[in-house]
Amino acid sequence: MKKIETVWCQLLYDTLEKGETRFQQQQLAKKLDISLSTVNHALKNLRQMGAVQIGGKGGQVIDYEKVLMHWANHRRLNQDIVWRQKLAGPVLEIEGLLPPGSILGGYSAVRHWFGEAPADYNTVYVYHSDPQKIKERLVGQEGRETELVCLKLPEKIPLRKETTTLAHTFVDLWSLTDWMAKDFIKRIEEEINGLLS
């Protein structure tokens, strides 16, 4: 994930899940451990399209949907994949075998939040700061039933307890070409609309 994407991720997390639309560029830079110029670069196109406003007292997210779609259209999930492997066992079993520190993304995150998935899936997307730990945990589980896709977890991004955030999950699903991704995206949109109503 590019550093400018961490800015979009933080803005959307604060807006959608914490209800905070105002921000300070310097605080964003400090929280994400990036330069102020990187924050300003991340905000440039958002300002031009009217998604955020910057004034003397800081910034404000004006249109979260524009920020979300901007990130979704720039996200390159494939570039974050460390490795992928076919495994024996259904998705719930594979998710249960993941080591501590694993952050569920994509389909698994949506199922984790709502207790059930809006459609069947057979690929588990998981982030980890040390992907080798997942590989070590799953030695001997090779098979054909479920695909595990392991992604490198950026050091400084907002997370839920065991999953990626709503916005992060949305943009990752947006990157996928599987037919069922649309059903999962729709479920996240319903959740976002519920939070903001």
SULJOKA-V700861 format. One record per pair of residues at least 4 apart in sequence whose ideal C-beta (glycine too) atoms are under 8 Angstrom apart, sorted by the first residue. I is the first residue (numbers start at 1). GAP is how many residues later the second one is. D is the distance in Angstrom with one decimal. If there is no record, write none. Layout:
# SULJOKA-V700861
[[I GAP D] [I GAP D]]
This chain:
# SULJOKA-V700861
[[1 4 4.7] [1 5 6.4] [1 8 7.7] [1 79 5.9] [1 153 4.8] [1 156 7.2] [2 4 7.7] [3 4 7.4] [3 29 7.5] [3 31 5.0] [3 35 5.1] [3 39 7.7] [4 4 7.0] [4 34 6.4] [4 37 6.0] [4 38 3.8] [5 4 6.1] [5 37 7.9] [5 66 6.4] [5 69 7.1] [5 70 7.0] [6 4 6.3] [6 26 5.0] [6 28 6.9] [6 148 6.0] [6 150 6.2] [6 151 5.2] [7 4 6.4] [7 21 6.1] [7 25 6.6] [7 27 7.5] [7 31 7.3] [7 32 5.6] [7 35 3.7] [7 36 7.1] [8 4 6.2] [8 34 6.4] [8 38 7.8] [8 59 5.9] [8 62 7.0] [8 63 4.2] [8 159 7.8] [9 4 6.2] [9 62 7.4] [9 148 5.1] [9 149 6.3] [9 156 6.8] [9 158 6.4] [9 159 5.6] [10 4 6.2] [10 18 6.2] [10 21 6.7] [10 22 6.2] [10 147 7.1] [10 148 5.8] [11 4 6.2] [11 12 6.5] [11 17 7.8] [11 41 7.4] [11 50 5.7] [11 56 5.9] [12 4 5.6] [12 52 6.4] [12 55 5.8] [12 56 6.0] [12 59 7.2] [12 153 7.2] [12 154 7.7] [12 155 3.5] [12 156 7.9] [13 4 5.3] [13 5 6.8] [13 145 3.9] [13 152 4.7] [13 153 7.8] [13 154 6.4] [13 155 7.8] [14 4 5.0] [14 6 4.5] [14 7 7.5] [14 9 6.7] [14 47 7.8] [14 144 7.8] [15 4 7.4] [15 5 6.7] [15 6 5.3] [15 46 4.8] [15 49 4.9] [15 52 7.7] [16 48 6.4] [16 149 7.7] [16 150 5.5] [16 151 6.0] [16 176 5.9] [16 179 6.1] [16 180 7.3] [17 141 7.9] [17 148 6.3] [17 149 6.2] [17 178 7.2] [21 39 5.2] [21 40 4.5] [21 41 7.8] [21 43 8.0] [22 36 6.0] [22 37 7.1] [22 38 5.1] [23 4 6.8] [23 5 5.9] [23 35 6.1] [23 36 5.0] [23 37 7.3] [23 38 7.4] [24 4 6.8] [24 34 4.4] [24 35 7.3] [25 4 6.4] [25 11 6.1] [25 14 4.9] [25 15 6.5] [25 18 7.2] [25 29 7.7] [25 33 7.2] [25 34 6.5] [26 4 6.4] [26 10 6.2] [27 4 6.0] [28 4 6.0] [28 11 5.0] [29 4 8.0] [29 5 5.6] [29 6 6.3] [29 7 4.7] [29 9 7.2] [29 10 4.8] [31 125 7.1] [32 7 7.7] [32 124 4.7] [32 125 7.6] [33 122 7.0] [33 123 4.9] [34 4 4.4] [34 5 6.5] [34 122 7.7] [35 4 7.3] [36 4 6.3] [37 4 6.2] [38 4 6.4] [39 4 6.4] [40 4 6.7] [42 4 7.4] [43 4 5.7] [43 9 5.9] [43 11 6.7] [43 16 6.9] [44 4 6.7] [45 4 6.3] [45 25 6.6] [46 5 4.2] [46 6 4.5] [46 20 7.2] [46 21 6.0] [46 24 6.5] [47 4 7.5] [47 5 5.8] [47 6 7.3] [47 7 6.1] [49 17 5.5] [49 21 7.2] [50 12 6.3] [50 13 6.3] [50 16 7.0] [51 10 7.0] [51 11 6.2] [51 12 4.8] [51 13 7.8] [51 15 3.7] [51 16 4.9] [51 19 6.8] [52 7 5.4] [52 8 6.6] [52 9 5.5] [52 10 6.1] [52 15 7.1] [53 6 6.5] [53 7 5.2] [53 9 5.5] [54 4 7.5] [54 5 4.6] [55 4 7.4] [55 5 7.8] [61 6 6.3] [63 4 7.0] [64 4 6.0] [64 132 8.0] [65 4 6.1] [66 4 6.0] [67 4 6.5] [68 4 6.1] [68 99 5.8] [68 102 6.4] [68 103 7.2] [69 4 6.1] [70 4 6.5] [71 4 6.0] [71 96 7.1] [71 100 5.1] [72 98 6.7] [72 99 4.4] [72 102 4.0] [72 103 7.7] [73 101 7.9] [75 96 4.5] [75 97 6.9] [75 99 6.6] [75 100 5.2] [76 4 7.6] [76 99 7.1] [77 4 7.2] [77 74 7.4] [77 95 5.4] [77 98 3.9] [77 99 7.2] [78 97 7.5] [80 71 4.5] [80 72 5.7] [81 68 5.9] [81 69 7.2] [81 70 5.8] [82 49 4.3] [82 68 5.0] [82 69 6.4] [82 70 5.3] [83 48 6.8] [83 52 7.0] [83 67 5.4] [84 63 6.1] [84 64 6.6] [84 65 4.6] [84 66 7.0] [85 50 7.9] [85 53 7.3] [85 57 7.0] [85 62 7.2] [85 63 5.4] [85 65 8.0] [86 56 6.9] [86 57 6.2] [86 58 5.3] [86 59 7.7] [86 60 7.3] [86 61 5.4] [86 62 7.9] [87 7 5.6] [87 51 6.3] [87 54 4.7] [87 55 6.3] [87 56 5.3] [87 58 6.8] [87 59 5.1] [87 60 7.4] [87 61 5.5] [88 53 5.7] [88 54 6.7] [88 55 2.6] [88 56 7.3] [88 57 5.7] [88 58 7.7] [89 4 3.9] [89 5 5.5] [89 8 7.8] [89 52 6.7] [89 54 6.8] [89 56 5.9] [89 57 6.2] [90 4 7.2] [90 55 6.4] [90 56 6.4] [91 4 6.1] [91 16 7.8] [91 17 7.0] [91 30 6.4] [91 31 6.3] [91 32 7.9] [91 33 5.5] [91 55 5.2] [92 4 6.3] [93 4 6.6] [93 53 8.0] [94 4 7.4] [94 30 5.3] [94 44 7.8] [94 47 7.5] [94 52 4.9] [94 54 6.1] [95 9 6.6] [95 13 5.6] [95 17 7.9] [95 29 5.8] [95 31 8.0] [97 40 6.2] [97 41 6.3] [97 44 7.0] [98 4 3.9] [98 6 7.8] [98 28 6.0] [98 36 6.3] [98 39 6.9] [99 29 7.6] [99 34 4.9] [99 35 6.1] [99 37 7.9] [99 38 4.6] [101 27 5.8] [101 28 6.2] [101 29 7.1] [101 32 7.0] [102 24 5.1] [102 25 7.4] [102 26 5.3] [102 32 6.5] [102 60 7.6] [103 23 6.7] [103 24 4.2] [103 25 6.9] [103 50 6.0] [103 56 5.8] [103 59 6.6] [103 60 6.2] [103 61 6.1] [104 4 4.0] [104 5 4.7] [104 8 5.4] [104 20 7.6] [104 21 7.4] [104 22 5.9] [104 58 6.0] [104 59 4.7] [104 60 7.3] [105 4 5.3] [105 20 4.2] [105 21 6.5] [105 22 5.7] [105 46 6.9] [105 58 6.9] [105 59 4.4] [105 63 7.1] [105 64 6.1] [105 67 5.4] [106 4 7.6] [106 17 7.3] [106 18 7.8] [106 19 3.5] [106 43 7.9] [106 63 6.6] [106 66 5.3] [106 67 5.9] [106 70 7.1] [106 78 7.6] [107 4 6.3] [107 10 6.2] [107 14 4.1] [107 16 6.7] [107 17 7.4] [107 18 6.9] [107 66 7.6] [107 73 7.4] [107 74 7.9] [107 77 5.8] [108 4 6.0] [108 16 5.3] [108 17 6.4] [108 18 7.1] [108 55 7.6] [109 4 6.6] [109 16 7.9] [109 51 7.9] [109 54 3.9] [109 55 5.5] [109 60 4.6] [110 4 6.4] [110 7 6.4] [110 8 7.1] [110 59 6.5] [110 63 7.9] [110 74 4.9] [110 77 5.7] [110 78 6.6] [111 4 7.4] [111 5 6.4] [111 6 4.2] [111 10 7.9] [112 50 6.5] [112 51 5.5] [113 50 6.9] [113 78 7.5] [114 73 6.9] [117 4 6.1] [117 67 7.4] [118 62 7.8] [118 65 4.3] [118 66 5.8] [118 68 7.1] [118 69 4.7] [119 61 3.9] [119 64 4.3] [119 65 7.0] [120 60 6.9] [121 57 7.5] [121 59 5.7] [121 63 7.9] [122 23 7.0] [122 24 5.4] [122 25 6.5] [123 23 7.2] [123 24 4.5] [123 25 7.7] [123 26 6.1] [123 55 7.2] [124 22 6.2] [124 23 7.2] [124 24 5.0] [124 25 7.0] [125 24 5.0] [125 26 6.6] [125 47 6.6] [126 8 6.6] [126 22 6.8] [126 23 7.3] [126 24 5.8] [126 25 7.0] [127 23 7.9] [127 24 4.8] [127 25 7.2] [127 26 4.0] [127 37 6.7] [128 5 6.3] [128 6 5.4] [128 22 6.5] [128 23 7.9] [128 24 7.7] [128 25 5.6] [129 23 7.8] [129 24 4.7] [129 26 7.3] [131 4 6.7] [131 19 4.7] [131 20 7.7] [131 21 6.3] [132 4 6.2] [133 4 6.3] [134 4 6.3] [134 14 7.5] [134 16 5.4] [135 4 7.3] [135 15 7.4] [138 10 7.0] [153 4 7.8] [157 11 7.2] [158 7 5.5] [158 10 8.0] [159 4 7.3] [159 5 6.5] [159 6 6.6] [160 4 7.0] [160 5 6.0] [163 6 7.0] [164 4 3.9] [164 5 4.8] [164 8 6.9] [165 4 6.7] [166 4 6.3] [166 22 5.9] [166 25 6.4] [166 26 6.1] [166 29 8.0] [167 4 6.5] [168 4 6.4] [169 4 6.3] [169 19 6.2] [170 4 6.3] [170 15 6.3] [170 18 4.9] [170 19 7.8] [170 22 7.9] [171 4 6.8] [172 4 7.3] [173 8 4.8] [173 11 5.2] [173 12 5.1] [173 15 7.3] [174 7 7.5] [174 11 6.5] [176 5 4.3] [177 4 7.4] [180 4 6.6] [181 4 6.2] [182 4 6.4] [183 4 6.7] [184 4 6.7] [185 4 6.4] [186 4 6.6] [187 4 6.7] [188 4 6.3] [189 4 6.3] [190 4 6.4] [191 4 6.5] [192 4 6.3] [193 4 6.0]]
